[in-house]
Amino acid sequence: MALRRQDDWTNFKFFKTDKFILGIWIALPILNWIINFPNNRHNNYKIFRAMFWHLIDQKNLYAGYPQEHGDFFHYGPAFSLVIAPFAIFPNVIGGLLWGLFNILILFYALNKLRLKQEIKVLLMLLSTIELANSIWANQYNPCISALIILSFAMVENEKDFYAPFWILLGTFTKVYGVVGMVFFLFSKNRMNFILGCIVWSIVFFVLPMALSSPAYIIQTYGDWYYDLIAKNSQLIVSISSDLTIMGLVRKVSGHLEIPNFWFFALGMPLLLLPLLRVKQFASQQFRTFVLASLLMFIVLFSTASEHPTYIICIVGLFLWLVMQKEIFSARNIVLILFVLMLTGLAPTYVFSKQLAVFVLYYALKALPCIIVWFLLMYDLYTKDFLKIPDSNFFMLKSKELIS
């Protein structure tokens, strides 16, 4: 029998508290630090830390430095502003702090959504497996998720000048943050939003120059552009990357030459057309579903998507799911298990190495998320959100309580 109340998922009050979920989340980077750092399995963090010192020394950020780390750096020069507080420490200390920072900023961002306590904790709990995957790889993706969510939350709280701060920090570091520009449509103070875009663009463009030089930063942005083009062409044929709707079709069909264009030609209109339902903007649930769809889209339609990138997508996925009328309906239980097993656990070695290789090789990690994204988009196209009280899912603002 389906549970119809969001607060029926557990009768134990402690498991609905922030302390419970925060304790689990904080344990993730600590375990990663205990297990991986002594064994020198923290290559991504070494790349990030080295990037800061390369920028200080005005070296090419996108060249190979095999004597320092494996692989290459692919983010923008403004990433130096994010990694700086951690890069000044030795690897073993900075790496732990980096993991904790990613946990805490995502936790902070999700709290800004003003979801009811039981719904918020369930969202965080369901996202924990994918969060562990990202933290295990010392990735930046939990922070990217948080930046997009915070930009949305700023608009929701009518702090429109500060919303572009988070959007542009994400854009100037990993491009993904640019999707937050969609929230301009929900802004009640659009001139403040535009002013914020101008001011914060200048800030994030200029600040890295204080760590190096103007000529070097301008040159580095050009280098970053060509690096992203080269990376995109390489990832299409990569086993561990292109875990996307395009990658699934290409790898399963065996036709790796299928271009991204046709997927974007279908995907972008599908993503954006619900925004023509302007009357639905009055619903906080509708606006939050748009946030969820964007978080999923940037992963499912980016050839750079890897196993640890999926925390961005999964937060969006479960954000949609926990706001269903019947969270634990038969359909949703099947979806939850499908996502947790195939997307979350199968690409790891929890079941077997052979299964992990198979799931990644054919981009099957993306399959449950693709199905849910289409279900989410169906809701955005068809549901009348104005008939659903926002109080079912969200804590009211103080001024709404007064009225």
N, C-alpha and C positions, 0 to 999 in steps of 0.2 A: 504493500500500500504506500502510495506516494506521501511524503511529508509535505504539508502545505505551508508550514510556518518556517521561516528562515532560521528561527532560534531553536528549532527542535532537533538540530543535527547532533547535539550532545546535551546531556543534563548536568554535566560537571562544569560549574562556573569557572574554575581555574583555567580550563582549556579554551575559554573564550576571551582570555585576557591578553593584553599586549606583552606582558612578562613571559607568558608561555611561548608565544611564537618568536619573540625576540631572543629568548634563550636558545631555541633551536637554531635560529639563523646565525647567531653569533658563534655557535659551535662549529659552523661550516668552515669559515676561514681559519679557525684555530686548528681543526683537524687537518686541513690542507697544509697549514704551516708545520704541524708536527710530522706529517707523513711525507710530504713532497719536498720541502725546502732542504732537509738534511741530505736528501738523495739527488739534489740539484735538478729537480723536476719543476722548474718555475721559469721556463724560457720566456713566456709572454711578459712576465714582470721585468725580466732582465732587458727585454726589448724596450719597454716603456721607460725604464729608468735610464737606459743608455741614451734614449732619444733626448732627454733633458740636457745631458752633458754634451751631446753632439750639437744641440742648438746653441748652447753657451759657447762652444768652440767654433761655431759656424761651419760645421761639416754638413755634407749632403745627408739629409735625414733618411733618404730612401735607398742609399747604397747598402751593400752587404758588409757586415762586420763580423765575420765568422770567428774571429778571436774573442769576441765578446758575447755572442749569442747566435742561435740558429734563426733562420727565417728573416723577414724584413719588416720594417715599420711602414704602416699605411695610413696613418692619421694626419690631420692638419697640424701646422706649427702651434696653434693655440692650445693643443694638448699639453704643451709645456706648462701652462698655467694650472692644469689639473694635477699633473704628476709631480710638480715641484715640491710640495710639502712632504712627499714620500721619498723622492730621489735623493734628498740630502742625507738620508739615513743609509746604513749598510743594507744590502739586499735582504738579509734575514729579518731585520726589524721593519724596514719599509714595506716588504712584501706582506707581512702580517697586517700592518696598518692599512695597506691598500685594500686587502680583502675586507677588513672591517668597515672601511669607508664605503665600499660598494654595497655592503649589506645595509648599513645605517641610512644611506641616502635613499635607497629604494623603500625601506621601511618608513622613513619620514614622508616620502612622496605619496605612498599609498594612504597614509593617515590623513593627508590633505584632501582626499576625495570625499571625506565626510560620509563614508559608507557606515551603515549601522554596524555596531561592534561585531556581532556574530557573522555577518556577511564578510566584513573585512578580514577577520581572523581565518575564516574558511578559505577566502581567496589566497591569503598568504600561505596557508598550510598546503593547499593544492599546488602552489607554485614552487614549493620547497625542493622537489627533485630537480627541476630544471635550474633553479638557482644554484644548487650544489654543483651541477654540471659546469656552470659558468665560473663559479668561484674556484672549482678544482683546476680550471685552466687559467686562473688569474686574469680573467678578462675584464673589459671595460663595460660590457653590455648591461649589467644591472644598473650602472650609472646612466647609461643612455636611456633605458626604460624610465628611470626616475626623472630625467630632464624633460622628457616629453610629457609625462604625467604632471610634473610641476608647472609646466607652461599652461596646461589645461586648467589646473587648479587655480592659478593666478587669474585667469580670465573668469573662472567661476566666482571667484571672490572679488571681482571688479578691481583687481590690481593690475590693470592693463599695461601700464608702463613697464612693469617688471616681468610680465609674461615673455616678451622677446628675449630677456636675459637668458632664460633657460633654453629657448628655441635656438638662439644663435650660438650659445655655448656648445650645444649638441651639433649644430651645423658646421661650425668652425673646427670641430674636432673630428667628427665621424660622418658628417653629411646627413645621417638619418634624422637628426633633429629638425630638419627643414619642414617635415610634415606638420609640425606644430603651427605653421602659418595658416592652416585650415581653421584654427580656433579664432582667427580674426573675425570670421563670420558670426561667432557667438559673442563677440565683444560688445559691451554697452558703452564703451569709451574709445571709439576707434581712432580718434586723433592721438590719444595717449599711447595706444598700441603702435601706431605709425611712428610717433616720436621715439618710443622705446626701440623700435627696429633700427632707426637711424643712429641713436646714441650707442646702443650696445654693439652694433656692427663696427663702429669706429673703435670702441673700447677693445674688442677682441681682435681686431686687425692690428691695432697699434701696440697693445701691451707686450706681445712677444718681442717687439723691437727693443724694448727696454732691457731684455735679456741678451740681445744680440746686436742687430743693426737693421735699419729700414731696408737697405738694399738686399741684405741676406733674406729677410722675411718675404719680400716681394718675389725674389727668385725662388724661394722655397714653395710658395703657392703655385708657381708654374710647374715646379718639379712634382708637386702633389697631384696636379691635374694629369700629367702624363703617367704617373705611377698608377693612378686609379684606372686609367684606360688599359694599361698593360696588365694589371691585376685582373681586371674583368675578363679579358680574353683567356688568361691562364686558368681561371677558376671554373670556366665552363667545362673543361675536361678534367677537373680535379675530382678525386674520389671523395675527399673529406669536405669539399665545398659544393656550392650550387645545390644546397638542400632546400629546393624551392619547387614551386609548381612547374617552372620551366625545366628544372633539373630532373624532376620525377618523370615528365613526359620524354625528355631527351634520353635519359638513362634506361628507362624501361623499354622504349621503342628502339633504342640502339642508334638513333639518328642525332648525334651530337651537334650536327650542323644546323639544326633548327634555330633560327635567330630569336632573340628576346622580343623583337618588335611586335610580333603577332600576339604575344602574351600581354604586353603592355597596352596594345591597341584594344584588347578586350577588358583587361583588368582595370585600367584607369577610369574609363567611363562607368564601369560597374561600381567602383569605389566612390566616385564623386556625384553620381546622379541623385542619391538620397539627399544631398545637400540642397536640392531644389525644393524639398519639402519644408519650406521656410516656417510654416505654422508650427511644425513639430519642434522647432528650436526652443519653444517655451518649456519643453519637457527636459528635466535634468537627466532622465534615463536615456532619452534619445541622444543627447549630447555625449553622454558617457559611452554609449554604444558606438558613436563615431570615433571617440578616442580608442576604444577597443579594436575597431576595424583598422585604424591607422597603425596601431602597434603590430597587428598581425600582417598587414599588407607589406610593410617595409622589410619584413623577414621573408615572407613567401614570394616576393617578387624582386629579390636582390640576389644576384649570383654570388655575392660575398658571404651569404649566409652559411655558417658552419654549425656544428653541434653546439658549441657554447653560446651562439648568438640567440638561441631559441628562448632564452629567458624573456626577451622582449615580446616575442609572439605569445608565449604561454601566459604572461600576465594579462595580455589583451583577451586571450581565449577564456580564461577563467573569470575575468571581469564580466564578460558577457554571461557566462554560465551561472554565476552566483546571483545574478539578477533575473533569473527565470522565476515564474510563478511557482513552479514545483521543482525545486533544486534537485531533489532525489527521485524524480520520475524514472521510470524504467529506461527511457531514452537517454536521460542525462547520466544515469549510472553507467550505461554502456559507453557513452562518450568519455566520461571521466576515466574509466578503466582503459579504454582504447588509447587515450592520450598519454596516461601515465606509463602504460606498458610499452607502446611502440615508439612514442616520441621521447619519453623520459628515460626509460631504463634499457630498452633494447639496444640503443647505440653504445651503451657502456658494456663492460665485460661481466655484468651481473648475471646474465643468463649464459652466454658463451661468447668467445672471441669471434667465432665463425658467424654467429647471428649478427653481432655488431658490425662486422665488415659487410655483410649482406645488406643490412638495413641502410648503411651509409652509402654503399656503392650504388644502390638503386634509388637513393633519396627518399626511402620509405618513411623516414623520420617526419617528413613534411605531410604525409597523407592524412593523419587525423586532423591536423591543423587546417588543411585545405577544406576538408568536409565541414568543419565548424565555421570557418570563415564564410562559406556560402550560406550556412544556416543563419549566421549573424547578419549578412547582407540581406537575406530574405526578410528578417525582422525589420531592418531599416527601411525596406521598400514597402512593407505591407502593414505593419502594426500601427495602430492609432495610439501613440504614447500619451496623448492628452487625456485619455480615459483611464490611465493608470496613475494613481497618486504617487508622487515622488517620495512621500513619507513611508511608502512600503520598503524602501531600500536605503534612504538617506536620512541623516540627522538634519533637522531643520536649522536654518540660520536663526540667530537671536531675533532679528527683525521680523522673520516669518512667524516665530513663536508669539511675538507681541501682537501681530496682526490677527 
